[in-house]
Amino acid sequence: MQQRQLQDLVREKQRCSVSSTAGLRDVALRFITSDSDVLAVTDSAGQFQGIVTESAVVRALLAHPASSMTIESLVIAHVDSVRVSSTLNSVLHLFRSSCHTAIPVVDDTNHLCGLLLRRDVMSTLLDELQQESSGRSVAAPLNEQTGATTIPSAHLNRDLTAPSARIDQPEKQLPAANSAPDDSRQPRPHFFSGDEARRRLGSITDFRGGFNENPW
């Protein structure tokens, strides 16, 4: 990640800050024209005093709709702030460890420089990730004559029209567990008629002496 400086991302204070003596209605109008739910608060000399949240202004308007009160009682003084000379990497932990939507940015004399919005940080991180991804991607070589993408020779040697091995050599089907055995290749027994059987049995002379010949 590049060492981005906060001064490149900070929203200028004219758009995101109000005076501590500003009226409630004026601050509400500033929130309407702003794209942040937090505004930085300064004194008359531009010194950073704290922040005021949009939700606090809404609650005050509901409680005192016709009031001319200021926002002094709504200011949150104890908040995190960062120096404008810092890098983006050095302040990312503030967004990880809390639900900050905006962080005030000040200079060395505590004068407000502006706000660092979380949405601007996210946009910057996404841009850098996209640039890194684009740098890692390698384009396929082009044919200088035709301008077409060159296909590696290893892919050209493949016969894309040939049937797959599963189609060319189907798997042997095993017989079902309950099916009868296939005895088509076993020798079948030969049965003789009655006359033929008597003729063959008549050639036997003596059972004790053996056979004259094999009757079968």
C-alpha positions in Angstrom: 0.0 0.0 0.0 1.3 3.4 -0.8 2.2 5.9 1.9 -0.8 8.2 1.4 -0.7 11.6 3.3 -3.8 12.6 5.2 -3.6 16.1 3.6 -4.6 14.4 0.3 -7.8 13.0 1.8 -9.0 15.6 4.3 -12.3 17.3 3.7 -11.7 21.0 4.1 -12.9 22.6 7.3 -15.3 25.1 5.6 -17.6 22.3 4.7 -17.3 20.1 7.8 -17.0 22.4 10.8 -19.2 24.8 12.8 -18.6 27.3 15.6 -19.3 26.3 19.1 -21.7 29.3 19.4 -23.6 28.3 16.2 -27.4 28.0 16.5 -29.1 24.6 16.5 -31.0 25.3 13.4 -27.9 26.6 11.5 -26.1 23.4 12.4 -29.0 21.3 11.3 -28.9 23.0 7.9 -25.2 22.3 7.7 -25.8 18.6 8.2 -28.4 18.6 5.4 -25.9 20.0 2.9 -23.0 17.9 4.2 -22.4 14.2 3.5 -21.1 13.4 7.0 -22.9 12.6 10.2 -20.3 14.3 12.2 -19.1 18.0 12.2 -16.0 19.4 13.8 -16.5 22.2 16.3 -14.0 25.2 16.7 -13.8 28.3 18.7 -13.6 31.8 17.3 -9.9 31.4 16.8 -10.2 28.2 14.8 -8.9 26.0 17.6 -10.4 22.5 17.6 -13.0 22.1 20.4 -14.6 18.7 19.6 -17.4 17.3 17.5 -21.1 17.4 17.3 -23.1 14.5 15.9 -26.2 14.5 13.7 -28.2 12.3 16.1 -27.6 14.8 18.9 -28.8 17.7 16.8 -32.0 15.7 15.8 -32.8 14.9 19.4 -32.3 18.6 20.4 -34.6 19.7 17.6 -37.3 17.3 18.7 -37.1 18.4 22.3 -36.9 22.2 21.5 -38.4 22.8 18.0 -38.9 26.5 18.5 -35.7 27.1 20.6 -32.9 29.4 19.6 -30.4 27.4 21.6 -26.8 26.9 20.4 -24.9 23.6 20.2 -22.5 24.4 23.1 -24.2 21.8 25.3 -24.0 19.1 22.5 -20.3 19.3 21.8 -18.3 16.1 22.6 -14.9 17.4 23.7 -13.0 14.1 24.3 -12.5 12.6 20.9 -9.7 11.2 18.8 -7.9 13.5 16.5 -4.9 13.0 14.2 -2.1 15.3 12.8 -2.3 16.4 9.2 1.3 15.4 8.7 0.4 11.7 9.4 0.2 9.0 6.8 -3.0 7.1 6.1 -1.4 3.8 7.3 -0.7 5.2 10.7 -4.3 6.1 11.5 -6.1 3.1 10.0 -6.2 1.4 13.5 -8.6 4.1 14.6 -11.2 2.9 12.1 -10.5 -0.8 13.0 -10.9 -0.3 16.8 -14.0 1.9 16.9 -17.0 2.9 14.9 -15.6 6.3 13.8 -17.3 7.6 10.7 -15.0 10.7 10.7 -11.9 11.8 12.5 -10.8 15.4 13.0 -7.5 16.4 11.5 -5.5 19.2 13.2 -2.1 20.8 12.7 0.7 21.2 15.2 -1.0 24.1 16.9 -4.3 22.3 17.3 -6.0 24.3 14.6 -8.6 22.4 12.7 -7.6 21.3 9.1 -10.7 19.3 8.3 -12.2 15.8 8.7 -11.0 12.4 7.5 -14.2 10.5 6.5 -14.4 6.8 6.7 -16.0 6.6 3.2 -13.0 8.4 1.7 -10.7 5.9 3.3 -12.7 3.0 2.0 -12.7 4.5 -1.5 -8.9 5.0 -1.4 -8.3 1.4 -0.2 -10.5 0.0 -3.0 -8.7 2.0 -5.6 -5.3 0.8 -4.4 -6.5 -2.8 -4.4 -7.8 -2.5 -7.9 -4.5 -1.0 -9.1 -2.5 -3.9 -7.5 -4.8 -6.5 -9.1 -4.4 -4.8 -12.5 -0.6 -4.9 -12.1 -0.6 -8.6 -11.3 -2.7 -9.7 -14.2 -0.8 -10.8 -17.3 -2.5 -10.4 -20.7 -2.4 -13.3 -23.2 0.1 -12.7 -26.1 -1.4 -11.5 -29.4 -0.6 -12.6 -32.8 1.2 -9.7 -34.5 -0.2 -10.5 -37.9 -3.9 -11.2 -37.1 -4.2 -9.4 -33.7 -5.9 -12.5 -32.2 -5.0 -14.0 -28.9 -2.3 -16.7 -29.2 -3.3 -20.1 -27.8 -0.5 -22.2 -26.3 0.6 -25.2 -28.4 -0.3 -27.6 -25.6 -4.0 -26.7 -26.1 -3.7 -26.9 -29.9 -2.6 -30.5 -29.7 -5.7 -31.6 -28.0 -8.5 -33.0 -30.1 -11.5 -31.0 -28.8 -13.9 -33.1 -30.9 -12.8 -36.5 -29.6 -15.4 -38.1 -27.2 -14.5 -38.3 -23.6 -13.0 -41.4 -22.1 -16.3 -42.1 -20.3 -18.2 -42.3 -23.6 -15.4 -44.1 -25.5 -14.9 -46.8 -22.8 -18.2 -47.2 -20.9 -17.9 -48.7 -17.4 -18.8 -52.3 -17.0 -22.2 -52.9 -15.5 -22.0 -55.1 -12.4 -24.9 -57.6 -12.0 -27.5 -56.8 -9.5 -27.3 -58.5 -6.1 -30.6 -60.4 -6.6 -30.2 -61.3 -10.3 -29.6 -64.9 -11.4 -26.0 -65.8 -12.5 -25.3 -65.7 -16.2 -24.5 -69.4 -17.2 -24.5 -68.7 -21.0 -20.9 -69.8 -21.2 -21.2 -72.9 -19.1 -21.5 -76.3 -20.9 -25.0 -77.6 -21.0 -25.8 -81.3 -20.0 -26.6 -83.7 -22.8 -29.6 -86.0 -22.4 -30.0 -89.3 -24.4 -33.2 -90.8 -25.6 -34.4 -94.1 -24.0 -33.2 -96.4 -26.9 -29.8 -94.7 -27.0 -29.4 -95.0 -23.3 -30.3 -98.8 -23.3 -27.8 -99.4 -26.2 -25.0 -97.7 -24.3 -25.9 -99.5 -21.1 -26.0 -102.8 -22.9 -22.4 -102.5 -23.9 -21.4 -102.9 -20.2 -20.4 -106.6 -19.7 -19.5 -106.8 -16.0 -19.8 -104.1 -13.3 -17.1 -105.9 -11.3 -14.7 -106.3 -14.1 -15.1 -102.8 -15.4 -16.3 -101.5 -18.7 -15.5 -102.8 -22.2 -15.5 -99.3 -23.3 -16.6 -95.9 -22.2 -20.3 -96.0 -22.8 -20.6 -92.2 -23.0 
